[in-house]
Amino acid sequence: MQWKDFSKEDWVRGFMPWQDRVLLNQAQVAECGVQKTKANGVPLSWHLGILGMPGQTAWVGLKGLGAPKVGETVFVSAASGAVGMTVGQIAQQLSCHVVGCAGSDDKVAYVIDELGFDAAFNYKTEPDLDAAFARCCPNGIDINYENVGGDISMAAFNHLNEFGRMLICGLISRYQSSEPQPGPALMNMLVRKLKIQGFIVTDHPELCDEWLEVGSEWAREGKLKYNE
């Protein structure tokens, strides 16, 4: 957008510094992706969270790339985080069976009791991740929304159904690793016709705009919960 497109007292959003006041020239307006926004009947601060980049990431990955079908099982790691909690709620609105994992009993209780996940487990206290997936995903996994990587990722991969989709949003358990990590077996991908796709949310601006409208409507209707 150009400066001439803005008026005094317009609300805007974009990837700007985290500070009280920001002064941008025209080139920086483009670099930061600054554009007009509106409250849409929800708190403006939600545009930094569930309606902002974390929520957009959830929508782009799950709805845009995962293309979930009614009744499918969606598993999301780091389920109580900003992205994971939104993935789970989107999956619920799309009539999927929603399962997650988190790193404490309190977080597991939160995603089940507060967010309405169908099942979840504490990966830190599970003696056997394979058994945990078998218990929580008895019909296998159709979409694995991957935020963590490592052992959880591999265990989830082993429970993917035919034509399953593995969406790689993040690999937080491996960001500090200096050694190569094991990955899925190509033969298993071939035989089960699996799709594995990494993505970056900013590559899909049209889906980000779509989420602002859909997410705002769901928020106004009380269909989204957000622990800000």
C-alpha positions as CSV (number, residue, x, y, z in Angstrom):
1,M,0.0,0.0,0.0
2,Q,1.0,3.6,-0.5
3,W,0.9,6.4,2.1
4,K,-1.9,8.0,0.2
5,D,-4.1,4.9,1.0
6,F,-4.0,5.7,4.7
7,S,-5.9,8.2,6.7
8,K,-5.4,9.6,10.2
9,E,-6.7,7.3,12.9
10,D,-6.7,4.2,10.6
11,W,-5.8,1.0,12.4
12,V,-3.1,-1.0,10.6
13,R,-1.3,-4.3,10.9
14,G,2.0,-5.6,9.7
15,F,5.4,-7.0,10.8
16,M,6.7,-4.0,12.6
17,P,9.0,-3.6,15.6
18,W,7.6,-4.4,19.1
19,Q,7.5,-0.9,20.5
20,D,5.1,1.9,21.4
21,R,5.7,4.1,18.4
22,V,6.9,3.2,14.9
23,L,7.9,5.6,12.1
24,L,8.1,4.1,8.7
25,N,8.9,5.5,5.3
26,Q,7.2,4.3,2.1
27,A,9.7,1.5,1.4
28,Q,9.3,0.2,5.0
29,V,5.5,0.2,4.7
30,A,5.9,-2.3,1.8
31,E,8.7,-4.3,3.6
32,C,6.6,-4.7,6.7
33,G,3.4,-5.6,4.8
34,V,1.5,-2.8,6.4
35,Q,-2.2,-2.7,5.6
36,K,-5.4,-1.4,7.0
37,T,-7.3,-3.5,9.5
38,K,-10.5,-3.2,11.5
39,A,-11.6,-4.4,14.9
40,N,-14.3,-6.7,13.4
41,G,-16.1,-6.7,16.7
42,V,-13.3,-8.3,18.7
43,P,-10.5,-6.8,20.9
44,L,-7.9,-5.1,18.7
45,S,-5.1,-6.9,20.6
46,W,-6.4,-10.3,19.2
47,H,-5.0,-9.1,15.9
48,L,-1.6,-9.8,17.3
49,G,-2.5,-13.3,18.4
50,I,-5.4,-15.6,17.4
51,L,-6.4,-13.3,14.4
52,G,-2.8,-12.4,13.7
53,M,0.2,-14.4,12.6
54,P,-0.3,-17.4,14.9
55,G,-3.9,-17.7,13.9
56,Q,-3.1,-17.2,10.2
57,T,-0.4,-19.9,10.5
58,A,-3.0,-22.3,11.9
59,W,-5.5,-21.5,9.1
60,V,-3.0,-21.6,6.2
61,G,-1.6,-25.0,7.3
62,L,-4.7,-26.8,8.3
63,K,-7.4,-25.4,6.1
64,G,-5.4,-24.2,3.2
65,L,-2.9,-27.0,2.8
66,G,-4.3,-29.8,4.8
67,A,-7.8,-29.7,3.3
68,P,-9.4,-31.5,6.2
69,K,-12.6,-33.6,5.6
70,V,-15.4,-34.1,8.0
71,G,-14.7,-36.9,10.5
72,E,-10.9,-37.0,9.8
73,T,-8.5,-37.1,12.8
74,V,-6.2,-34.1,13.2
75,F,-3.3,-34.3,15.5
76,V,-1.4,-31.2,16.6
77,S,1.8,-31.1,18.7
78,A,2.4,-28.2,21.2
79,A,-1.4,-28.1,21.4
80,S,-1.7,-25.5,24.1
81,G,0.5,-23.0,22.2
82,A,-0.6,-20.0,20.2
83,V,-0.7,-21.9,16.9
84,G,-1.7,-25.3,18.3
85,M,-4.7,-24.1,20.3
86,T,-6.0,-22.4,17.1
87,V,-5.4,-25.4,14.9
88,G,-7.4,-27.5,17.3
89,Q,-10.3,-25.1,17.4
90,I,-10.4,-24.7,13.6
91,A,-10.4,-28.5,13.3
92,Q,-13.4,-28.7,15.6
93,Q,-15.3,-26.1,13.6
94,L,-14.6,-28.3,10.5
95,S,-16.1,-31.3,12.3
96,C,-12.8,-33.3,12.7
97,H,-11.7,-35.5,15.6
98,V,-9.0,-33.4,17.4
99,V,-6.1,-34.8,19.3
100,G,-3.1,-33.0,20.7
101,C,-0.1,-33.3,23.0
102,A,1.5,-30.9,25.5
103,G,4.2,-30.8,28.1
104,S,2.3,-30.7,31.3
105,D,-0.9,-32.1,32.9
106,D,-2.3,-28.6,33.3
107,K,-1.8,-27.9,29.6
108,V,-3.5,-31.3,28.7
109,A,-6.4,-30.4,30.9
110,Y,-6.7,-27.0,29.3
111,V,-6.9,-28.2,25.7
112,I,-9.5,-30.9,26.7
113,D,-11.6,-29.1,29.3
114,E,-11.4,-25.5,28.0
115,L,-10.8,-25.9,24.2
116,G,-12.8,-29.1,23.7
117,F,-10.1,-31.4,22.2
118,D,-11.3,-34.9,21.9
119,A,-8.1,-36.3,23.5
120,A,-4.6,-35.3,24.5
121,F,-1.6,-36.6,26.3
122,N,1.4,-35.3,28.2
123,Y,4.4,-36.4,26.1
124,K,6.8,-35.9,29.0
125,T,5.1,-38.5,31.2
126,E,4.1,-41.1,28.6
127,P,6.4,-44.1,28.8
128,D,5.5,-45.2,25.3
129,L,4.6,-42.6,22.6
130,D,3.4,-45.2,20.2
131,A,0.9,-46.5,22.8
132,A,-0.3,-42.9,23.5
133,F,-1.0,-42.4,19.8
134,A,-2.8,-45.7,19.6
135,R,-5.0,-44.8,22.6
136,C,-5.8,-41.2,21.5
137,C,-6.0,-41.8,17.8
138,P,-7.6,-45.3,17.5
139,N,-8.5,-44.7,13.8
140,G,-5.1,-43.4,12.9
141,I,-4.1,-39.8,11.9
142,D,-5.3,-38.1,8.7
143,I,-3.5,-34.8,9.3
144,N,-0.5,-34.3,11.5
145,Y,0.1,-30.6,12.2
146,E,3.7,-30.7,13.2
147,N,5.2,-28.0,15.6
148,V,7.8,-30.0,17.5
149,G,9.7,-32.6,15.5
150,G,11.8,-35.3,17.0
151,D,10.4,-38.4,18.7
152,I,6.8,-37.0,18.7
153,S,7.0,-36.3,15.0
154,M,8.2,-39.8,14.2
155,A,5.6,-41.5,16.3
156,A,2.9,-39.4,14.7
157,F,4.2,-40.3,11.3
158,N,3.9,-44.0,12.1
159,H,0.2,-43.6,12.7
160,L,-0.7,-41.6,9.6
161,N,-3.4,-43.2,7.5
162,E,-3.3,-43.8,3.7
163,F,-3.3,-40.4,2.0
164,G,-2.4,-38.7,5.3
165,R,-0.9,-35.2,5.3
166,M,2.0,-34.1,7.5
167,L,2.2,-30.3,7.7
168,I,5.5,-29.0,9.0
169,C,4.9,-25.7,10.7
170,G,7.8,-25.9,13.2
171,L,10.4,-28.2,14.7
172,I,11.0,-26.6,18.0
173,S,12.7,-29.6,19.6
174,R,15.4,-29.5,17.0
175,Y,16.3,-25.9,16.5
176,Q,19.4,-26.2,18.6
177,S,20.5,-29.5,17.2
178,S,23.9,-29.7,15.6
179,E,23.6,-33.3,14.4
180,P,21.3,-34.5,11.5
181,Q,18.1,-35.9,12.7
182,P,16.3,-39.1,11.5
183,G,13.3,-38.6,9.2
184,P,10.4,-40.6,7.8
185,A,11.1,-43.6,5.6
186,L,10.5,-42.8,2.0
187,M,9.1,-46.3,1.4
188,N,6.4,-45.7,4.0
189,M,5.6,-42.4,2.3
190,L,5.3,-44.2,-1.1
191,V,3.2,-47.2,0.1
192,R,0.8,-45.1,2.2
193,K,0.6,-42.3,-0.4
194,L,1.5,-39.6,2.1
195,K,2.0,-35.9,1.6
196,I,4.6,-34.0,3.6
197,Q,4.7,-30.3,3.2
198,G,6.6,-27.5,4.9
199,F,5.2,-24.0,4.7
200,I,5.7,-20.3,5.7
201,V,2.6,-18.4,6.5
202,T,3.7,-15.2,4.6
203,D,3.7,-17.1,1.3
204,H,-0.1,-17.3,1.5
205,P,-1.5,-13.7,1.9
206,E,-4.8,-14.6,0.4
207,L,-5.4,-17.3,3.1
208,C,-4.2,-14.9,5.8
209,D,-6.9,-12.4,4.7
210,E,-9.5,-15.2,4.6
211,W,-8.7,-16.1,8.2
212,L,-9.2,-12.5,9.4
213,E,-12.8,-12.7,8.1
214,V,-13.5,-16.3,9.2
215,G,-11.8,-16.0,12.5
216,S,-13.4,-12.7,13.4
217,E,-16.8,-14.2,12.6
218,W,-16.2,-17.2,14.8
219,A,-14.8,-15.0,17.6
220,R,-18.0,-12.8,17.5
221,E,-20.1,-16.0,17.6
222,G,-18.2,-17.3,20.6
223,K,-16.7,-20.2,18.7
224,L,-13.1,-19.3,19.4
225,K,-11.5,-19.2,22.8
226,Y,-8.3,-17.3,23.4
227,N,-6.1,-17.2,26.4
228,E,-4.3,-13.9,25.7
